Amino acid sequence: MAVLDGLAARVDGWTGQRIEGRIRARHRRRLERIGRLAQLDPPDDGELWTAAAPPPREGCTLDVLIDGEEALSAIAAALASARRSVHIAGWYLSHDFGLTRDERAARLRDMLGELAERVDVRVLLWAGAPLAVFNPDRSLVRKTREGLIRGTRIQCALDARERPMHCHHEKLVIVDDEVAFVGGIDLTYLGGDRFDSSDHPVRGHIGWHDASTRLRGPAVGDVAAHFASRWREVTGERLQTPPPPPVAGEMTVQVVRTVPEKIYDFLPQGDFRILEAYTRALRSAQRFVYLESQFMWSSQVVDILAEKLRHPPSPEFRVVLLLPMKPNNGADTTRGQLGVLAAADGEAGRFLAATLSARSGSLIGPLYVHAKIAIVDDAWLTVGSANLNEHSLFNDTEMNVVSCDPGLARATRLRLWSEHLERPVDEVSGEPQRVVDELWWPIAAEQRERRERDEPATHRLQELRGVSRRSMVVLGPLQGLFVDG
């Protein structure tokens, strides 16, 4: 039986690799045909910024907002201060969603409706899935739009210009063309309440770990121009071009996006600079890679990381992935990608995949990791809406921001590690390799073992294991061949 299992595993692994090879070849042909091959395979020139427009913008301020309580409260404050316009682009929106949960809390519809009496409020949503087997479907989105605009001056447009089986996934809030929020947080209850604090107590329903950014300065103009271009294509309304946002800080920030080709007239060849940004940064990694993502399906990303693990660029090189226990659309383990990385590591202890739970004492509840964050060597940081799958890198519309500011990258990493390791910042501020080896690994492994023995958990972190090396290795690539290829 063991011999047959081993043979089946090898056959399945070989089949999965062949299918992924076909997907990779198809993506290469596709981007070569539209003149975007350099975004799939950028030159090895040591540059971390992407090559195409818009370029990196100097004179910016970028704040990383971790978890819904911080991010949504900041969005609410910015909306309240609007003087001219509010522009929102999202995957979906719940009109009864609350950005705050205090005595002054109001439904999002009421807040936007009141704003629309004195400023222009435009909301651009994905039109929804054409088939009712996926949420949100088009009927639900139409009802949401009707509820949002009824009795208000809110303008809401539905964008159905997606590739088949894909969506508009970016999450943007732009106020007065002066401040923009770019991240992964949807303003909705659908699938879970995005309002959660960084201590993630058990709440009686699924908890939510997420992140966004607040951007000021010239780069806001790139976010606003993207929204205006999409709005014009969907509604025909040409928004007035505002003056460039003034200098607001000392950071350099680049706005990068995924826009598939042949979707919009304003970008017929598409844009795949999130893919380029990740490829450049991961290839450059020397000391560590830290990733938070809802999915880990991208064979391009996995191939780069696997090569790094097989041939570490330095003795201290480590890779830490934070993923949900059970993604709500597919499963990371069905792609076999974690197994690929574990095999590349060869039990050297350089690679850890972990997940989180909500915790109140010994009570444990579900917590969904929805953040899309990457930090490489404390030299490069990205936050946005793009997951590490072919949907986000090739086929959905997405937007991320990129910073090469070492101070911001390190401060963000320490905040996240302090949250996830349940330790004060000073206890996680040592060399990343030491913190991974002495805190991440022991805590995650101990909690996995405790839960396997059905003992009470004493921490929210847990090692993510159980990767199938058999049929699951084939199912993910097979799905990707038809959906993402």
C-alpha positions as CSV (number, residue, x, y, z in Angstrom):
1,M,0.0,0.0,0.0
2,A,2.8,2.4,0.9
3,V,4.4,1.7,-2.5
4,L,1.2,2.4,-4.3
5,D,0.6,5.6,-2.3
6,G,4.1,6.8,-3.2
7,L,3.6,6.0,-6.8
8,A,0.3,7.8,-6.9
9,A,1.8,10.9,-5.2
10,R,4.6,11.0,-7.8
11,V,2.1,10.7,-10.7
12,D,-0.2,13.3,-9.2
13,G,2.7,15.7,-8.6
14,W,4.0,15.2,-12.1
15,T,0.5,15.8,-13.5
16,G,0.0,18.9,-11.4
17,Q,3.4,20.3,-12.6
18,R,2.5,19.7,-16.2
19,I,-0.8,21.5,-15.9
20,E,0.9,24.4,-14.1
21,G,3.5,24.5,-16.9
22,R,0.7,24.9,-19.4
23,I,-0.8,27.7,-17.4
24,R,2.6,29.5,-17.2
25,A,3.2,29.0,-20.9
26,R,-0.3,30.4,-21.7
27,H,0.3,33.5,-19.5
28,R,3.7,34.1,-21.2
29,R,2.1,33.9,-24.6
30,R,-0.7,36.1,-23.6
31,L,1.5,38.9,-22.1
32,E,4.0,38.6,-25.0
33,R,1.1,39.1,-27.5
34,I,0.0,42.3,-25.8
35,G,3.5,43.7,-25.3
36,R,3.6,43.1,-21.5
37,L,6.2,40.4,-21.2
38,A,8.5,42.6,-19.2
39,Q,5.9,42.7,-16.4
40,L,5.9,38.9,-16.2
41,D,9.7,38.6,-16.4
42,P,11.3,41.9,-15.6
43,P,15.0,42.5,-16.2
44,D,17.4,41.5,-13.3
45,D,18.6,45.1,-12.9
46,G,18.4,45.4,-9.1
47,E,15.5,47.9,-9.4
48,L,12.5,47.4,-7.0
49,W,10.2,50.0,-8.5
50,T,8.2,48.8,-11.6
51,A,9.2,50.2,-14.9
52,A,5.9,51.5,-16.4
53,A,3.8,54.5,-15.5
54,P,2.8,55.8,-13.1
55,P,6.3,56.2,-11.7
56,P,7.2,56.4,-8.1
57,R,6.0,59.6,-6.6
58,E,8.1,61.6,-4.1
59,G,6.6,63.8,-1.4
60,C,4.0,61.4,0.0
61,T,2.9,60.1,3.3
62,L,1.8,56.5,3.7
63,D,0.2,55.1,6.8
64,V,-0.4,51.3,7.1
65,L,-3.7,50.7,8.9
66,I,-3.8,47.3,10.4
67,D,-7.2,45.6,11.1
68,G,-10.7,47.0,10.6
69,E,-11.0,49.0,13.8
70,E,-8.1,51.2,12.9
71,A,-8.6,51.4,9.1
72,L,-12.4,51.8,9.1
73,S,-12.3,54.5,11.8
74,A,-9.7,56.4,9.7
75,I,-11.9,56.1,6.6
76,A,-14.9,57.4,8.6
77,A,-12.9,60.4,9.8
78,A,-11.8,61.2,6.3
79,L,-15.3,61.0,4.9
80,A,-16.6,63.3,7.6
81,S,-14.1,65.9,6.5
82,A,-14.9,65.8,2.8
83,R,-15.3,69.2,1.1
84,R,-15.7,68.4,-2.6
85,S,-15.9,64.7,-3.5
86,V,-16.0,61.1,-2.2
87,H,-15.2,58.3,-4.6
88,I,-15.4,54.7,-3.6
89,A,-14.5,51.6,-5.8
90,G,-15.1,48.2,-4.4
91,W,-15.8,44.5,-4.9
92,Y,-19.0,44.8,-2.9
93,L,-20.6,47.2,-0.4
94,S,-23.3,46.7,2.3
95,H,-25.4,49.8,2.7
96,D,-26.0,49.0,6.3
97,F,-22.3,48.5,7.1
98,G,-20.9,50.5,10.1
99,L,-17.5,52.1,9.8
100,T,-17.5,52.8,13.5
101,R,-19.2,51.0,16.4
102,D,-19.7,53.7,19.0
103,E,-22.7,55.8,20.0
104,R,-22.3,57.9,16.8
105,A,-22.2,54.9,14.5
106,A,-24.3,55.2,11.4
107,R,-25.1,53.0,8.4
108,L,-22.8,53.6,5.5
109,R,-25.8,54.5,3.3
110,D,-26.9,57.2,5.7
111,M,-23.3,58.5,6.1
112,L,-22.9,58.7,2.3
113,G,-26.4,60.0,1.8
114,E,-25.8,62.9,4.2
115,L,-22.4,63.6,2.5
116,A,-24.1,63.6,-0.9
117,E,-26.2,66.6,0.1
118,R,-23.0,68.8,0.1
119,V,-20.4,66.9,-2.0
120,D,-20.3,64.6,-5.0
121,V,-20.5,61.0,-3.9
122,R,-19.7,58.4,-6.5
123,V,-19.6,54.6,-5.8
124,L,-18.3,52.2,-8.4
125,L,-19.0,48.5,-7.7
126,W,-18.4,45.2,-9.5
127,A,-21.7,44.3,-11.2
128,G,-21.6,40.9,-9.6
129,A,-21.3,37.3,-10.8
130,P,-23.4,36.5,-13.9
131,L,-24.2,33.1,-12.4
132,A,-26.1,32.9,-9.1
133,V,-23.8,30.2,-7.8
134,F,-21.2,32.9,-6.8
135,N,-21.6,35.8,-4.3
136,P,-22.3,38.6,-4.8
137,D,-24.4,37.8,-7.9
138,R,-25.8,40.4,-10.2
139,S,-29.3,40.4,-8.6
140,L,-27.9,41.0,-5.2
141,V,-25.7,43.9,-6.4
142,R,-28.6,45.5,-8.2
143,K,-30.6,45.4,-5.0
144,T,-27.7,46.9,-3.1
145,R,-27.4,49.7,-5.6
146,E,-31.1,50.4,-5.4
147,G,-31.0,50.5,-1.6
148,L,-28.0,52.8,-1.7
149,I,-29.3,55.4,-4.1
150,R,-33.0,55.4,-3.1
151,G,-33.9,58.8,-1.6
152,T,-30.3,60.1,-1.8
153,R,-28.0,62.0,-4.2
154,I,-25.5,59.1,-4.2
155,Q,-24.3,58.1,-7.7
156,C,-23.7,54.4,-7.9
157,A,-22.5,52.6,-11.1
158,L,-22.1,48.9,-11.7
159,D,-19.1,47.7,-13.7
160,A,-19.7,44.5,-15.7
161,R,-16.6,44.8,-17.9
162,E,-14.8,41.9,-16.3
163,R,-13.1,38.8,-17.8
164,P,-15.3,35.7,-17.6
165,M,-15.1,34.1,-14.2
166,H,-13.3,37.1,-12.7
167,C,-14.2,40.4,-11.0
168,H,-13.3,44.0,-10.0
169,H,-11.5,43.4,-6.8
170,E,-9.8,46.7,-5.9
171,K,-10.9,48.6,-2.7
172,L,-10.5,52.3,-2.9
173,V,-11.8,55.4,-1.0
174,I,-10.7,58.8,-2.3
175,V,-11.7,62.0,-0.5
176,D,-11.3,65.4,-2.2
177,D,-8.6,63.9,-4.5
178,E,-6.3,64.6,-1.6
179,V,-6.3,61.4,0.5
180,A,-6.8,57.9,-0.7
181,F,-7.3,54.6,1.1
182,V,-5.9,51.6,-0.8
183,G,-6.0,48.2,0.7
184,G,-7.9,44.9,1.1
185,I,-10.8,45.9,3.2
186,D,-14.3,45.7,1.7
187,L,-17.0,47.8,3.2
188,T,-19.4,44.9,3.7
189,Y,-20.7,42.3,6.1
190,L,-20.8,39.7,3.2
191,G,-18.8,36.7,4.3
192,G,-17.8,38.3,7.7
193,D,-17.7,41.6,9.6
194,R,-14.6,43.5,8.6
195,F,-14.6,45.5,11.8
196,D,-12.2,43.7,14.2
197,S,-9.5,44.9,16.6
198,S,-5.9,43.7,16.6
199,D,-6.3,41.6,19.7
200,H,-9.0,39.6,17.8
201,P,-11.2,38.4,20.7
202,V,-13.8,35.7,20.1
203,R,-16.8,37.5,18.9
204,G,-19.4,34.8,18.3
205,H,-18.9,35.0,14.5
206,I,-15.9,34.9,12.3
207,G,-13.1,37.3,13.1
208,W,-11.3,39.3,10.4
209,H,-7.6,40.2,10.0
210,D,-7.1,42.8,7.3
211,A,-5.1,45.9,6.3
212,S,-5.4,49.1,4.3
213,T,-3.3,52.2,3.8
214,R,-3.9,55.9,4.0
215,L,-2.0,57.8,1.2
216,R,-1.4,61.6,0.9
217,G,0.7,63.5,-1.6
218,P,1.3,63.2,-5.4
219,A,0.6,59.5,-5.6
220,V,-3.1,60.1,-4.7
221,G,-3.4,61.6,-8.2
222,D,-2.6,58.2,-9.7
223,V,-5.4,56.5,-7.6
224,A,-7.8,59.3,-8.5
225,A,-7.0,59.1,-12.2
226,H,-7.6,55.3,-12.2
227,F,-11.0,55.8,-10.6
228,A,-11.9,58.6,-13.1
229,S,-10.9,56.4,-16.0
230,R,-13.0,53.5,-14.9
231,W,-16.0,55.8,-14.0
232,R,-15.9,57.4,-17.5
233,E,-15.9,54.0,-19.3
234,V,-18.9,52.8,-17.2
235,T,-21.0,55.9,-17.0
236,G,-19.7,58.2,-19.8
237,E,-19.1,61.0,-17.4
238,R,-15.7,62.6,-17.6
239,L,-14.6,63.9,-14.2
240,Q,-12.8,67.1,-14.0
241,T,-9.1,66.6,-13.7
242,P,-8.0,68.1,-10.3
243,P,-4.7,69.8,-9.7
244,P,-1.9,67.5,-8.7
245,P,-2.0,66.8,-4.9
246,P,0.6,68.9,-3.0
247,V,3.6,67.4,-1.3
248,A,2.5,65.8,1.9
249,G,5.6,64.1,3.3
250,E,9.0,62.7,2.6
251,M,8.2,59.2,1.3
252,T,8.3,57.8,-2.2
253,V,5.3,55.7,-3.1
254,Q,4.3,53.9,-6.3
255,V,0.8,52.9,-7.2
256,V,0.6,49.6,-9.1
257,R,-2.4,47.7,-10.4
258,T,-3.7,44.7,-12.3
259,V,-6.0,45.5,-15.2
260,P,-6.6,42.8,-17.8
261,E,-6.2,43.6,-21.4
262,K,-9.3,44.3,-23.7
263,I,-11.4,45.3,-20.7
264,Y,-11.2,49.1,-21.0
265,D,-10.5,51.4,-23.9
266,F,-8.3,53.6,-21.7
267,L,-5.9,50.6,-21.2
268,P,-6.3,48.2,-24.1
269,Q,-3.1,46.3,-23.4
270,G,-3.8,46.0,-19.7
271,D,-1.4,46.5,-16.8
272,F,0.2,43.8,-14.7
273,R,2.6,45.8,-12.5
274,I,1.5,44.1,-9.3
275,L,2.9,40.9,-10.8
276,E,6.1,42.8,-11.8
277,A,6.4,44.3,-8.3
278,Y,6.2,41.0,-6.6
279,T,8.6,39.3,-9.0
280,R,11.2,42.0,-8.6
281,A,11.0,42.1,-4.8
282,L,11.0,38.3,-4.2
283,R,13.9,37.8,-6.6
284,S,15.9,40.4,-4.6
285,A,15.2,38.7,-1.2
286,Q,18.4,38.0,0.8
287,R,17.3,37.7,4.4
288,F,13.6,37.1,4.7
289,V,10.2,37.2,3.0
290,Y,7.1,37.8,5.0
291,L,3.7,37.4,3.3
292,E,0.1,37.7,4.4
293,S,-2.5,36.6,1.8
294,Q,-5.9,35.1,1.5
295,F,-4.6,32.6,-1.1
296,M,-1.3,31.2,-2.1
297,W,-1.9,29.8,-5.6
298,S,0.5,31.6,-7.8
299,S,3.1,29.3,-9.3
300,Q,5.2,32.3,-10.3
301,V,5.5,33.4,-6.7
302,V,6.0,29.8,-5.4
303,D,8.7,29.1,-8.0
304,I,10.7,32.1,-6.9
305,L,10.4,31.2,-3.2
306,A,11.1,27.5,-3.8
307,E,14.3,28.4,-5.6
308,K,15.3,30.6,-2.8
309,L,14.7,27.8,-0.3
310,R,16.7,25.3,-2.3
311,H,19.6,27.7,-2.6
312,P,19.3,30.2,0.3
313,P,20.9,33.5,-0.5
314,S,22.2,33.7,3.1
315,P,22.3,31.4,6.2
316,E,19.6,33.5,7.9
317,F,17.1,33.4,5.0
318,R,13.6,32.7,6.2
319,V,10.1,32.6,4.6
320,V,6.9,33.1,6.7
321,L,3.5,32.9,5.2
322,L,0.3,33.8,7.1
323,L,-2.8,32.3,5.5
324,P,-6.4,31.6,6.5
325,M,-7.2,28.2,7.9
326,K,-10.0,27.7,5.4
327,P,-10.1,30.1,2.5
328,N,-13.7,30.9,1.4
329,N,-13.0,30.2,-2.2
330,G,-10.9,27.2,-2.9
331,A,-8.1,26.2,-0.5
332,D,-4.4,26.9,-0.5
333,T,-3.7,23.2,0.2
334,T,-5.7,22.2,-2.9
335,R,-3.0,23.9,-5.0
336,G,-0.3,21.8,-3.4
337,Q,1.8,25.0,-3.3
338,L,2.6,24.8,0.4
339,G,3.8,21.3,-0.2
340,V,6.0,22.5,-3.0
341,L,7.6,25.0,-0.6
342,A,7.9,22.5,2.2
343,A,9.7,20.1,-0.1
344,A,12.0,22.8,-1.3
345,D,12.9,23.6,2.3
346,G,13.7,20.0,2.9
347,E,13.0,20.3,6.7
348,A,15.7,22.9,7.1
349,G,13.3,25.1,9.1
350,R,13.6,28.1,6.8
351,F,9.9,27.9,5.7
352,L,6.8,28.3,7.9
353,A,3.2,28.5,6.9
354,A,0.9,29.6,9.8
355,T,-2.6,30.7,10.4
356,L,-4.5,32.5,13.2
357,S,-7.5,32.1,15.4
358,A,-9.5,34.5,17.4
359,R,-8.8,34.0,21.1
360,S,-10.3,35.0,24.4
361,G,-8.4,33.1,27.2
362,S,-8.7,29.5,26.3
363,L,-11.7,30.1,24.0
364,I,-10.8,29.8,20.3
365,G,-12.9,31.0,17.4
366,P,-12.5,31.3,13.6
367,L,-10.4,34.2,12.2
368,Y,-10.2,34.9,8.5
369,V,-6.8,36.2,7.2
370,H,-7.8,38.6,4.4
371,A,-4.8,40.9,4.5
372,K,-2.7,41.3,1.4
373,I,0.8,42.4,2.7
374,A,4.3,41.6,1.7
375,I,7.6,42.7,3.3
376,V,11.0,41.7,1.9
377,D,14.2,42.3,3.9
378,D,12.6,45.4,5.6
379,A,13.5,47.1,2.3
380,W,10.3,46.7,0.3
381,L,6.6,46.7,1.3
382,T,3.3,46.4,-0.5
383,V,-0.2,46.5,0.7
384,G,-3.4,46.4,-1.4
385,S,-6.2,44.2,-2.7
386,A,-4.1,41.6,-4.7
387,N,-3.9,38.1,-3.4
388,L,-1.1,35.7,-4.4
389,N,-3.1,33.9,-7.1
390,E,-3.6,34.2,-10.8
391,H,-6.9,35.9,-10.3
392,S,-5.2,38.9,-8.8
393,L,-2.0,38.9,-10.8
394,F,-3.6,38.4,-14.2
395,N,-7.4,38.6,-14.4
396,D,-9.1,40.8,-11.8
397,T,-8.7,44.5,-11.4
398,E,-6.6,45.2,-8.4
399,M,-4.6,48.1,-6.8
400,N,-1.6,48.0,-4.4
401,V,0.8,50.6,-3.1
402,V,4.5,50.0,-2.9
403,S,7.1,51.6,-0.6
404,C,10.9,51.1,-0.4
405,D,11.1,53.0,2.9
406,P,13.0,50.8,5.3
407,G,11.6,52.5,8.4
408,L,8.0,52.0,7.3
409,A,8.6,48.4,6.2
410,R,10.3,47.5,9.5
411,A,7.7,49.3,11.6
412,T,4.9,47.5,9.8
413,R,6.5,44.1,10.2
414,L,7.0,44.7,14.0
415,R,3.4,45.7,14.5
416,L,2.2,42.6,12.6
417,W,4.6,40.3,14.4
418,S,3.7,41.8,17.8
419,E,0.0,41.2,17.1
420,H,0.4,37.7,15.8
421,L,3.0,36.5,18.3
422,E,1.1,38.2,21.2
423,R,4.4,39.9,22.4
424,P,5.3,43.5,22.9
425,V,7.2,45.1,20.0
426,D,10.5,45.1,21.8
427,E,10.4,41.3,22.1
428,V,10.0,40.8,18.3
429,S,12.4,43.5,17.2
430,G,15.5,41.4,17.0
431,E,17.0,39.8,13.9
432,P,14.1,38.4,11.9
433,Q,15.8,35.0,11.6
434,R,16.1,34.7,15.4
435,V,12.5,35.8,16.0
436,V,11.3,33.2,13.4
437,D,13.4,30.4,15.0
438,E,12.8,31.3,18.6
439,L,9.2,32.6,18.6
440,W,7.3,31.9,15.3
441,W,8.3,28.3,15.0
442,P,8.0,27.1,18.7
443,I,4.6,28.9,19.2
444,A,3.1,27.7,16.0
445,A,4.2,24.1,16.4
446,E,3.2,23.9,20.0
447,Q,-0.3,25.2,19.3
448,R,-0.8,22.8,16.4
449,E,0.2,19.9,18.7
450,R,-2.1,21.1,21.4
451,R,-5.0,21.2,19.1
452,E,-4.2,17.8,17.6
453,R,-4.4,16.5,21.2
454,D,-7.6,18.4,21.7
455,E,-6.1,20.5,24.5
456,P,-7.1,24.1,25.1
457,A,-5.1,26.6,23.0
458,T,-2.9,29.1,24.8
459,H,-2.1,31.3,21.7
460,R,-3.8,32.4,18.5
461,L,-1.0,31.3,16.2
462,Q,-0.9,27.8,14.7
463,E,1.3,26.0,12.2
464,L,-0.6,25.3,9.0
465,R,-0.1,21.7,7.9
466,G,-2.0,18.9,6.4
467,V,-0.9,19.5,2.8
468,S,-2.0,16.7,0.5
469,R,0.5,15.4,-1.9
470,R,-2.0,13.4,-3.9
471,S,-5.1,14.4,-5.8
472,M,-5.1,17.8,-4.2
473,V,-1.9,18.6,-6.1
474,V,-3.8,18.0,-9.4
475,L,-7.2,19.7,-8.6
476,G,-5.8,23.2,-8.0
477,P,-3.8,23.3,-11.3
478,L,-6.7,21.7,-13.2
479,Q,-9.0,24.4,-11.9
480,G,-6.5,27.1,-12.7
481,L,-6.2,25.8,-16.3
482,F,-9.8,26.5,-17.0
483,V,-10.3,29.6,-14.7
484,D,-7.0,31.4,-14.6
485,G,-5.3,30.2,-17.8
